[in-house]
Amino acid sequence: MTARAVPPDSPPGSSAGQSSDRGLDPYAGRPWLRHYEPGVPPEIYVPEVTVDGLLRDAAGRWPHRVALTFHGARTSFQELDRAVDRAARALLELGLRPGDRISLHLPTSPAFVVAFLGALRAGLVAVPMNPLYVERELELVLGATQPRASVTLDLIAGRVASVRDRLGAVLGEPLRLDGVPLRVIALGIQDMLPRPIRWLYPFKARREGRWQPIAHCPATPNLYRLLTAAPAGPPVPSAARPGDPAVLEPTGGTTGIPKAAVLTHRNLVANAVQVAAWFPAEAPRAGSRDAILCALPYFHIYGLTVAMDYALLRGLTQILHPRFDRDAILRSIARERPRLFPGAPVMYAGLLDDPRLHDYDLSSIEACISGSAPLMAPVQDGFEAATGGRVVEGYGLTEASPVTHSNPIHGERRLGTVGLPFPSTEARIVDLETGTRPVPVGEPGELCVRGPQVMAGYWQRPDETARVLRDGWLSTGDVATMDEDGFFRIVDRRKELIIVGGINVYPREVEEVLVAHPAVAEAVAVGAPDPRRGEVVSAYVVPKLGASTTAEELQAWCREQLARYKVPVYIELRGELPKTMVGKVLRRVLAEERRERLADATAEVAAGLADETASRS
């Protein structure tokens, strides 16, 4: 299956499900089209296929091509398709039915790919979750999405099962295996490893204190044993249709209150086709393979679409990494020779900081789309020099599956911008007061987008859906500008999000945890610039009258209730917070104060180094 501008029987300028009558000027209202690279179509054709159908098609076209590599284990497209069939049968045998939700608490790995696609083939709706969630976070998201089953790593199975037990009636009647109520479906990393590494893994894990196997029984069955026991049979037809929900992707939106974006099969397939139209389609250059480095988390929609779904569409080998390990990534690029590496600035900066960078041949990398955080010139230039490839900044959000914009891979790119809207994507800037009036070119306003990748809405939240979706236009909540050539620049975040290493942190969530401390009266969380992660969380706390606490104590409190990346790295105790006359905390004032302090500290260090150098000379 390849990306096409339009289906053979469609009139020029049309796209599936959309009319595109733009009069005599094909660029009217879309100046960005003039800056597309040759071969990038203004519109894409979205095939009527489900996400798991992308794998079925790939298995038919390239049955023996390697689909996945993981610590030396290699899986062909044909083998992967058969494993997904077995997963679908196993899940249906447990009593799950099309439309049921199933949560996945897994890192980027073969288990995630098989469980995710198996669930979709069975007609289920996947709810991917960050495996780092603590119990409080799990309870919020599981309660909001109500999955009937959960697939998880051994290491966190107890945590997930405990929360499911507490939610009980909210999640409904439990599934049963051999007459026993099922708590979770679990597996270990060792289940995915090739022999003999699989046998040696427990010894290494014990030495590192990571060996926490659980007893596999009907209450906590092993995923791979369920696959083995699943009945054999002919290929399983997908129980889903293109318009059905495929994923409930958790997002806190503007308030931090848990909700989930409903992304249909068509949304995800459309965005994968858009990525395929944007990335180079020619044969890989000498020394490169048709492979993609997958270090992005698949529980995040960015990795799910730009790495996994895109790889299925194009028949690329997915080089899977469960976490960002610099040494493992460098060795993987040198050995596996991938041509594509979608990621985040923190990843490229981390590799550039590695002292062994120049010991590895990274010349296979041809193209990288960088997202989730602003891409700085030193990182872009440095990684391009190290690889000989191109690194371009893009933009997206969960509610758009997620990509809506990118700078051209080989054509003109403009530093500081997120580039041009994708094919079949419309974008406009509207005033911040009404959210409906387009503003003149160059003026800031709220960015709104429309296209086949935009979500169906928020799961069981019609009020929130109506607030952000109007006539197919998605209000992003981000303040942006568009220049006369159609390049977009993000200038502010209306949502007050903090983005740590490409992952959203919602200030309200951090603030609620801090205020729950018995010594805290008020708290506010803001983002502070960080050279490696883009931003980190900083917090300002007002203690209760007569109470005593310390920044270290509050950080320890947060570590018990928040994932590590959400914990404030800087906490300042204050007598009061800056506020407006109506009592609203002036977050921007605090953020500016923090930025100025960091700038002053950096200048002081630089001056000290200069003095020391001068004295030595």
C-alpha positions as CSV (number, residue, x, y, z in Angstrom):
1,M,0.0,0.0,0.0
2,T,1.5,3.3,-1.0
3,A,0.5,6.9,-0.5
4,R,-1.3,8.3,-3.5
5,A,-2.5,11.9,-4.2
6,V,-6.0,10.7,-5.2
7,P,-7.6,7.4,-6.0
8,P,-7.7,6.5,-9.7
9,D,-11.3,7.4,-10.2
10,S,-11.3,10.7,-8.2
11,P,-11.2,14.2,-9.8
12,P,-8.0,16.2,-9.4
13,G,-7.8,18.0,-6.0
14,S,-10.1,15.7,-4.1
15,S,-9.4,13.7,-1.0
16,A,-11.3,10.9,0.6
17,G,-14.3,12.2,2.5
18,Q,-13.6,15.9,1.7
19,S,-14.6,18.1,-1.2
20,S,-11.9,20.4,-2.3
21,D,-13.3,22.9,-4.8
22,R,-10.9,25.9,-4.6
23,G,-11.7,27.6,-7.9
24,L,-9.1,28.4,-10.5
25,D,-6.3,29.1,-8.0
26,P,-5.2,25.8,-6.3
27,Y,-3.2,27.9,-3.8
28,A,-6.1,30.1,-2.7
29,G,-6.0,30.3,1.0
30,R,-3.2,27.7,1.1
31,P,0.0,29.6,0.3
32,W,2.1,26.7,1.8
33,L,1.4,24.6,-1.2
34,R,3.9,26.6,-3.2
35,H,6.6,25.5,-0.9
36,Y,5.9,21.7,-1.0
37,E,8.8,19.6,-2.2
38,P,8.3,18.1,-5.7
39,G,6.3,14.9,-5.5
40,V,4.4,15.9,-2.3
41,P,0.7,16.0,-3.2
42,P,-1.6,18.8,-2.0
43,E,-4.2,16.1,-1.1
44,I,-3.9,12.5,0.0
45,Y,-6.2,9.5,-0.6
46,V,-7.1,7.7,2.6
47,P,-7.7,4.0,1.9
48,E,-10.7,2.4,3.5
49,V,-8.7,0.1,5.8
50,T,-8.2,-0.4,9.5
51,V,-4.9,0.0,11.2
52,D,-4.4,-3.8,11.6
53,G,-5.3,-3.9,7.9
54,L,-2.1,-2.1,7.2
55,L,-0.2,-5.1,8.6
56,R,-2.3,-7.6,6.7
57,D,-1.5,-5.7,3.5
58,A,2.3,-5.6,4.4
59,A,2.3,-9.3,5.2
60,G,0.8,-10.0,1.8
61,R,3.3,-7.8,-0.1
62,W,6.5,-8.5,1.9
63,P,5.9,-11.7,3.9
64,H,9.5,-12.5,4.6
65,R,10.8,-9.0,5.1
66,V,11.8,-8.2,8.7
67,A,9.0,-6.2,10.4
68,L,10.5,-6.0,14.0
69,T,13.9,-6.2,15.5
70,F,14.3,-6.3,19.3
71,H,17.6,-7.2,21.1
72,G,18.5,-9.5,18.2
73,A,15.1,-11.1,17.9
74,R,13.7,-10.7,14.3
75,T,10.1,-11.1,13.3
76,S,8.9,-11.1,9.7
77,F,5.7,-9.4,8.5
78,Q,4.1,-12.8,8.0
79,E,5.1,-14.0,11.5
80,L,3.8,-10.7,13.0
81,D,0.5,-11.0,11.2
82,R,0.0,-14.5,12.4
83,A,0.9,-13.5,16.0
84,V,-1.7,-10.7,15.8
85,D,-4.3,-13.2,14.6
86,R,-3.5,-15.4,17.6
87,A,-3.8,-12.3,19.9
88,A,-7.2,-11.4,18.5
89,R,-8.4,-15.0,18.9
90,A,-7.1,-15.1,22.5
91,L,-8.7,-11.9,23.5
92,L,-12.1,-12.9,22.1
93,E,-11.8,-16.3,23.8
94,L,-11.5,-14.4,27.1
95,G,-14.9,-12.9,26.5
96,L,-14.0,-9.5,25.2
97,R,-16.3,-8.2,22.5
98,P,-15.9,-5.5,19.7
99,G,-16.1,-2.1,21.2
100,D,-14.7,-3.1,24.6
101,R,-11.7,-1.1,25.8
102,I,-8.3,-2.7,26.7
103,S,-5.5,-0.8,28.4
104,L,-1.8,-1.4,27.4
105,H,0.9,-0.6,30.0
106,L,3.9,-1.6,27.9
107,P,7.1,0.0,26.6
108,T,8.0,0.1,22.9
109,S,8.4,-3.6,22.2
110,P,7.1,-6.6,20.2
111,A,4.5,-7.2,23.0
112,F,3.1,-3.7,22.5
113,V,2.8,-4.2,18.7
114,V,1.2,-7.6,19.0
115,A,-1.2,-6.7,21.8
116,F,-2.2,-3.4,20.2
117,L,-2.8,-4.7,16.7
118,G,-4.4,-7.9,18.1
119,A,-6.8,-5.8,20.1
120,L,-7.7,-3.7,17.0
121,R,-8.2,-6.9,14.9
122,A,-10.6,-8.2,17.5
123,G,-12.6,-4.9,17.2
124,L,-11.4,-3.6,20.6
125,V,-10.4,-0.1,21.4
126,A,-6.9,0.3,22.8
127,V,-6.0,2.7,25.7
128,P,-2.2,3.0,25.7
129,M,-0.8,4.2,29.0
130,N,2.6,5.3,30.3
131,P,4.1,2.4,32.3
132,L,5.6,4.9,34.7
133,Y,2.1,6.0,36.0
134,V,1.8,5.7,39.7
135,E,-1.4,4.3,41.3
136,R,-3.1,7.7,41.6
137,E,-2.6,8.4,37.9
138,L,-3.7,5.0,36.9
139,E,-6.9,5.3,38.9
140,L,-7.8,8.6,37.2
141,V,-7.2,7.3,33.6
142,L,-8.6,3.8,34.1
143,G,-11.6,5.3,35.8
144,A,-12.2,7.7,32.8
145,T,-11.8,5.1,30.1
146,Q,-13.1,1.9,31.9
147,P,-11.1,-0.8,30.1
148,R,-12.4,-4.3,30.6
149,A,-8.9,-5.8,30.5
150,S,-5.3,-4.6,30.9
151,V,-2.0,-5.9,29.5
152,T,1.0,-5.0,31.5
153,L,4.7,-5.8,32.3
154,D,5.4,-8.1,35.2
155,L,7.2,-5.2,36.9
156,I,4.1,-3.2,37.3
157,A,1.4,-5.9,37.2
158,G,0.7,-5.6,40.9
159,R,0.2,-1.8,40.7
160,V,-2.2,-2.1,37.8
161,A,-4.1,-5.0,39.3
162,S,-4.4,-3.2,42.6
163,V,-6.0,-0.2,41.0
164,R,-8.3,-2.4,38.9
165,D,-9.4,-4.1,42.1
166,R,-10.2,-0.8,43.8
167,L,-12.2,0.4,40.8
168,G,-14.1,-2.8,40.8
169,A,-17.7,-1.9,39.9
170,V,-16.5,1.0,37.7
171,L,-14.8,-1.4,35.3
172,G,-17.7,-3.8,35.3
173,E,-17.8,-7.6,35.5
174,P,-14.3,-9.1,35.3
175,L,-13.3,-11.4,32.6
176,R,-12.7,-15.0,33.6
177,L,-10.1,-17.7,32.7
178,D,-10.8,-21.2,33.7
179,G,-13.6,-19.9,35.9
180,V,-11.2,-17.5,37.8
181,P,-11.7,-13.7,37.7
182,L,-8.9,-12.3,35.6
183,R,-6.9,-9.4,37.1
184,V,-4.4,-8.5,34.4
185,I,-2.7,-10.1,31.4
186,A,1.0,-9.9,32.2
187,L,4.4,-10.7,30.5
188,G,8.1,-10.1,31.2
189,I,10.8,-8.6,29.1
190,Q,12.4,-12.0,28.9
191,D,9.3,-13.3,27.0
192,M,10.3,-11.2,24.0
193,L,14.0,-12.0,23.9
194,P,15.7,-14.5,21.6
195,R,17.4,-17.6,23.0
196,P,19.9,-17.7,24.8
197,I,19.4,-14.1,26.0
198,R,16.0,-15.1,27.3
199,W,17.6,-17.7,29.6
200,L,20.4,-15.3,30.7
201,Y,18.1,-12.3,31.3
202,P,16.9,-13.3,34.9
203,F,20.5,-13.4,36.1
204,K,21.2,-9.9,34.9
205,A,17.9,-8.6,36.1
206,R,18.5,-10.0,39.6
207,R,21.9,-8.3,39.8
208,E,20.3,-5.0,38.9
209,G,17.3,-5.5,41.3
210,R,14.8,-5.6,38.4
211,W,13.7,-9.2,38.7
212,Q,10.1,-9.2,39.9
213,P,8.3,-12.1,38.2
214,I,4.8,-12.9,39.2
215,A,3.0,-16.2,39.3
216,H,1.2,-16.8,36.0
217,C,-2.2,-18.3,36.7
218,P,-5.8,-17.8,35.5
219,A,-5.9,-14.5,37.5
220,T,-2.7,-13.2,35.9
221,P,-2.2,-15.1,32.7
222,N,0.9,-14.7,30.5
223,L,0.3,-13.0,27.2
224,Y,2.6,-15.2,25.2
225,R,1.1,-18.4,26.8
226,L,-2.3,-17.2,25.8
227,L,-1.1,-16.7,22.2
228,T,0.4,-20.2,22.2
229,A,-2.9,-21.7,23.5
230,A,-5.1,-19.7,21.1
231,P,-6.9,-22.0,18.6
232,A,-5.3,-22.2,15.1
233,G,-7.4,-21.2,12.1
234,P,-7.6,-19.2,9.0
235,P,-6.6,-15.5,9.0
236,V,-8.8,-13.4,11.3
237,P,-10.8,-10.7,9.5
238,S,-10.8,-7.4,11.3
239,A,-13.8,-6.9,13.4
240,A,-13.5,-3.1,13.1
241,R,-14.4,-0.7,10.4
242,P,-12.4,2.4,9.3
243,G,-14.8,4.8,11.1
244,D,-14.7,2.9,14.4
245,P,-12.6,4.1,17.4
246,A,-9.2,2.5,17.4
247,V,-7.5,4.4,20.3
248,L,-8.6,6.4,23.4
249,E,-5.4,8.4,23.8
250,P,-5.3,10.0,27.3
251,T,-4.8,13.7,27.4
252,G,-5.2,16.2,30.1
253,G,-6.1,19.1,27.7
254,T,-6.2,22.6,29.2
255,T,-7.3,21.6,32.7
256,G,-5.3,18.5,33.5
257,I,-8.6,16.7,34.2
258,P,-8.3,13.2,32.6
259,K,-10.0,12.7,29.2
260,A,-9.2,10.7,26.2
261,A,-9.1,11.7,22.5
262,V,-11.1,9.3,20.3
263,L,-9.0,8.5,17.3
264,T,-10.6,6.3,14.7
265,H,-8.9,3.8,12.4
266,R,-9.4,6.3,9.6
267,N,-7.7,9.1,11.6
268,L,-4.6,7.0,12.3
269,V,-4.4,5.6,8.7
270,A,-4.8,9.1,7.3
271,N,-1.9,10.5,9.4
272,A,0.3,7.6,8.5
273,V,-0.4,8.3,4.8
274,Q,0.3,12.0,5.3
275,V,3.7,11.1,6.9
276,A,4.4,8.8,4.0
277,A,3.7,11.6,1.5
278,W,6.1,13.8,3.4
279,F,9.1,11.4,4.0
280,P,11.4,10.4,1.1
281,A,9.9,7.6,-0.9
282,E,12.9,6.8,-3.1
283,A,15.1,3.8,-2.4
284,P,17.5,4.2,0.5
285,R,20.9,5.6,-0.2
286,A,24.0,3.3,-0.2
287,G,24.6,2.0,3.3
288,S,21.1,2.6,4.5
289,R,18.2,0.1,5.0
290,D,14.5,0.5,4.7
291,A,14.3,0.6,8.5
292,I,13.1,3.1,11.1
293,L,14.6,3.7,14.5
294,C,11.8,3.5,17.0
295,A,13.0,5.0,20.3
296,L,9.8,7.0,20.8
297,P,7.3,5.5,23.3
298,Y,4.5,3.7,21.5
299,F,2.0,4.6,24.3
300,H,2.4,8.2,23.0
301,I,0.5,9.0,19.8
302,Y,3.6,10.5,18.2
303,G,5.5,7.2,18.3
304,L,2.4,5.2,17.5
305,T,1.7,7.0,14.3
306,V,5.0,8.4,13.0
307,A,7.0,5.2,13.8
308,M,4.7,2.1,14.0
309,D,1.8,2.9,11.8
310,Y,4.0,4.6,9.2
311,A,6.3,1.6,9.2
312,L,3.4,-0.8,8.6
313,L,2.2,1.3,5.7
314,R,5.6,1.5,4.0
315,G,6.8,-2.0,4.9
316,L,9.7,-0.7,7.0
317,T,11.6,-2.6,9.6
318,Q,10.9,-1.3,13.1
319,I,14.1,-1.2,15.3
320,L,12.4,-1.2,18.7
321,H,13.9,0.3,21.8
322,P,11.9,0.2,25.1
323,R,13.7,3.2,26.5
324,F,16.1,5.9,25.4
325,D,19.5,4.4,26.1
326,R,22.2,6.4,24.4
327,D,24.7,3.6,24.0
328,A,22.1,1.2,22.8
329,I,20.8,3.7,20.3
330,L,24.2,4.5,18.9
331,R,25.1,0.8,18.5
332,S,21.7,0.1,16.9
333,I,22.1,2.8,14.3
334,A,25.6,1.6,13.4
335,R,24.5,-2.1,13.2
336,E,21.0,-1.9,11.8
337,R,21.5,1.1,9.4
338,P,18.1,2.7,9.7
339,R,17.4,5.6,7.3
340,L,14.7,7.3,9.4
341,F,14.8,8.4,13.0
342,P,11.7,10.4,14.2
343,G,12.3,11.7,17.7
344,A,12.4,14.7,20.0
345,P,15.1,17.3,20.5
346,V,16.1,15.8,23.9
347,M,17.0,12.6,22.1
348,Y,19.2,14.2,19.4
349,A,20.8,16.4,22.1
350,G,21.5,13.4,24.3
351,L,23.3,11.6,21.5
352,L,25.3,14.6,20.7
353,D,26.4,14.8,24.3
354,D,27.6,11.2,24.3
355,P,31.5,11.1,24.4
356,R,31.4,8.0,22.2
357,L,29.4,9.6,19.4
358,H,32.2,9.7,16.9
359,D,33.0,6.0,17.5
360,Y,29.9,5.0,15.6
361,D,29.0,5.3,11.9
362,L,25.6,7.1,11.9
363,S,25.7,7.9,8.2
364,S,22.7,5.8,7.4
365,I,20.3,8.4,8.9
366,E,18.6,10.3,6.0
367,A,15.7,12.1,7.7
368,C,14.4,13.0,11.1
369,I,11.1,14.7,12.0
370,S,11.6,16.3,15.4
371,G,8.5,17.0,17.5
372,S,7.1,17.5,21.0
373,A,9.4,20.4,21.8
374,P,11.1,23.3,20.0
375,L,14.2,22.3,17.9
376,M,17.2,24.5,18.6
377,A,19.7,25.4,15.9
378,P,22.8,23.9,17.7
379,V,20.9,20.5,18.1
380,Q,19.7,20.6,14.5
381,D,23.1,21.5,13.0
382,G,25.0,19.1,15.3
383,F,23.0,16.1,14.5
384,E,23.0,16.8,10.8
385,A,26.8,17.1,10.9
386,A,27.0,13.8,12.8
387,T,24.7,11.9,10.4
388,G,24.7,13.7,7.1
389,G,20.9,13.5,7.2
390,R,18.3,16.2,7.6
391,V,16.5,17.1,10.8
392,V,13.3,19.1,10.5
393,E,10.9,20.5,13.1
394,G,7.2,19.5,13.0
395,Y,4.1,20.1,15.1
396,G,1.2,18.1,16.2
397,L,-1.1,17.3,19.1
398,T,-2.9,14.2,20.5
399,E,-6.2,15.4,19.1
400,A,-4.8,15.3,15.5
401,S,-3.3,11.8,15.6
402,P,-0.9,13.8,16.0
403,V,1.0,15.5,13.1
404,T,-0.4,18.6,11.3
405,H,2.7,20.5,10.3
406,S,6.3,19.9,9.3
407,N,9.2,21.7,7.6
408,P,10.1,20.0,4.2
409,I,12.6,17.2,4.5
410,H,14.8,18.3,1.5
411,G,13.2,21.6,0.5
412,E,13.2,25.0,2.2
413,R,12.9,25.0,5.9
414,R,12.7,27.9,8.3
415,L,14.3,27.6,11.7
416,G,12.0,28.5,14.5
417,T,8.9,27.5,12.6
418,V,7.0,24.2,12.7
419,G,6.8,24.4,8.9
420,L,3.9,23.9,6.6
421,P,0.6,22.1,7.0
422,F,0.5,18.4,5.9
423,P,-1.3,17.4,2.7
424,S,-5.1,17.5,3.1
425,T,-4.6,19.7,6.2
426,E,-6.1,23.2,6.5
427,A,-4.7,25.6,9.1
428,R,-5.7,29.1,10.1
429,I,-5.0,31.6,12.8
430,V,-8.0,33.1,14.6
431,D,-8.4,35.9,17.1
432,L,-8.0,35.0,20.8
433,E,-11.2,36.8,21.9
434,T,-13.9,35.0,19.8
435,G,-11.9,32.1,18.3
436,T,-13.7,32.6,15.0
437,R,-12.3,35.7,13.2
438,P,-9.2,35.0,11.0
439,V,-6.4,37.4,11.8
440,P,-4.1,39.1,9.2
441,V,-0.9,37.4,8.1
442,G,1.9,37.7,10.7
443,E,-0.4,38.5,13.6
444,P,-0.6,36.1,16.5
445,G,-3.8,34.2,17.3
446,E,-5.0,30.7,18.1
447,L,-4.0,28.0,15.7
448,C,-6.9,25.9,14.3
449,V,-6.5,22.9,12.0
450,R,-8.9,20.7,10.0
451,G,-8.1,17.4,8.2
452,P,-8.8,13.7,8.1
453,Q,-6.4,13.2,11.1
454,V,-8.5,15.3,13.5
455,M,-10.1,13.2,16.3
456,A,-13.8,12.3,16.5
457,G,-14.0,13.9,19.9
458,Y,-13.3,13.3,23.6
459,W,-14.5,10.0,25.1
460,Q,-17.8,10.6,26.8
461,R,-17.1,14.3,27.1
462,P,-19.5,16.1,24.7
463,D,-18.9,19.4,26.6
464,E,-15.2,19.4,26.0
465,T,-15.6,18.2,22.5
466,A,-17.9,21.1,21.6
467,R,-15.4,23.5,23.1
468,V,-12.6,22.5,20.8
469,L,-14.3,21.1,17.7
470,R,-16.4,23.5,15.5
471,D,-17.4,22.6,11.9
472,G,-14.5,20.1,11.8
473,W,-12.0,22.8,12.9
474,L,-9.9,21.8,15.9
475,S,-8.8,24.6,18.3
476,T,-5.3,23.7,19.3
477,G,-5.0,26.1,22.3
478,D,-1.6,27.2,20.9
479,V,-0.9,30.8,19.9
480,A,0.8,30.9,16.6
481,T,1.6,33.1,13.6
482,M,1.6,32.4,9.8
483,D,3.9,34.2,7.4
484,E,3.0,35.1,3.8
485,D,4.5,31.8,2.5
486,G,2.4,29.6,4.9
487,F,5.1,28.8,7.4
488,F,3.7,28.6,10.9
489,R,5.5,29.6,14.2
490,I,4.3,28.6,17.7
491,V,4.7,31.7,19.9
492,D,3.0,30.7,23.2
493,R,0.9,28.0,24.8
494,R,-2.5,29.0,25.7
495,K,-2.9,25.7,27.5
496,E,-0.1,26.4,30.0
497,L,1.3,23.0,29.4
498,I,4.8,22.1,30.4
499,I,6.5,19.8,27.9
500,V,9.3,17.7,29.5
501,G,11.3,15.8,27.0
502,G,8.4,15.8,24.6
503,I,5.8,14.6,27.2
504,N,3.0,16.8,28.4
505,V,2.8,17.8,32.1
506,Y,-0.3,19.5,33.2
507,P,0.4,22.1,35.9
508,R,-2.9,21.5,37.7
509,E,-2.0,17.9,38.4
510,V,1.3,18.8,40.0
511,E,-0.3,21.6,42.0
512,E,-3.0,19.3,43.3
513,V,-0.4,16.9,44.6
514,L,1.6,19.7,46.3
515,V,-1.5,21.2,47.9
516,A,-2.5,17.8,49.3
517,H,0.7,18.0,51.5
518,P,-0.4,18.9,55.1
519,A,2.0,21.9,55.2
520,V,1.1,23.5,51.9
521,A,-1.5,26.3,51.5
522,E,-1.0,27.2,47.8
523,A,1.1,26.0,45.0
524,V,1.7,26.8,41.3
525,A,3.7,24.9,38.7
526,V,5.4,26.5,35.7
527,G,7.8,25.4,33.0
528,A,11.5,26.4,33.1
529,P,13.8,26.1,30.2
530,D,16.2,23.2,30.2
531,P,18.9,22.6,27.6
532,R,18.4,18.8,27.5
533,R,14.7,18.3,28.1
534,G,13.3,21.5,26.6
535,E,11.5,22.3,29.8
536,V,11.4,21.0,33.4
537,V,8.8,21.6,36.1
538,S,9.4,24.4,38.7
539,A,7.0,25.0,41.6
540,Y,6.3,27.9,43.9
541,V,4.8,27.0,47.3
542,V,3.2,29.0,50.1
543,P,3.2,27.0,53.4
544,K,0.3,27.1,55.8
545,L,0.5,29.5,58.6
546,G,2.7,28.0,61.3
547,A,3.6,25.0,59.2
548,S,7.1,24.0,58.3
549,T,8.4,22.1,55.3
550,T,11.4,22.1,52.9
551,A,11.8,21.8,49.2
552,E,13.4,18.4,49.6
553,E,10.5,17.1,51.6
554,L,8.0,18.3,49.0
555,Q,10.0,16.7,46.2
556,A,10.0,13.4,48.1
557,W,6.2,13.8,48.5
558,C,5.8,14.4,44.7
559,R,8.0,11.4,43.9
560,E,5.5,9.1,45.7
561,Q,2.5,10.4,43.7
562,L,3.8,11.5,40.3
563,A,5.8,10.0,37.4
564,R,9.4,11.0,37.6
565,Y,9.3,13.5,34.8
566,K,6.4,15.4,36.5
567,V,8.3,16.0,39.8
568,P,9.5,19.6,40.2
569,V,13.2,19.9,39.9
570,Y,13.0,23.3,41.6
571,I,10.7,24.2,44.5
572,E,10.8,27.7,46.0
573,L,8.9,28.5,49.3
574,R,7.3,31.9,49.3
575,G,5.2,34.0,51.6
576,E,2.8,34.8,48.8
577,L,2.3,34.3,45.1
578,P,1.9,37.2,42.5
579,K,-1.7,37.5,41.6
580,T,-4.1,39.7,39.7
581,M,-6.7,41.8,41.5
582,V,-9.3,39.0,41.1
583,G,-6.9,36.5,42.7
584,K,-5.6,34.7,39.6
585,V,-1.9,33.6,39.9
586,L,0.4,35.3,37.5
587,R,2.1,32.3,36.1
588,R,3.9,34.2,33.4
589,V,5.6,36.4,36.0
590,L,6.9,33.4,37.9
591,A,8.1,31.7,34.6
592,E,9.9,35.0,33.6
593,E,11.5,35.2,37.0
594,R,12.8,31.6,36.7
595,R,14.1,32.2,33.2
596,E,15.9,35.4,34.3
597,R,17.5,33.6,37.3
598,L,18.7,30.8,35.0
599,A,20.1,33.4,32.5
600,D,21.9,35.2,35.3
601,A,23.4,32.0,36.7
602,T,24.6,31.0,33.2
603,A,26.2,34.4,32.7
604,E,27.9,34.2,36.1
605,V,29.3,30.8,35.3
606,A,30.5,32.0,31.9
607,A,32.2,35.1,33.5
608,G,33.9,32.9,36.1
609,L,35.3,30.6,33.4
610,A,36.5,33.6,31.4
611,D,38.3,35.0,34.5
612,E,39.9,31.7,35.2
613,T,41.1,31.3,31.6
614,A,42.5,34.8,31.6
615,S,44.4,34.2,34.9
616,R,45.9,31.0,33.7
617,S,47.1,32.6,30.5
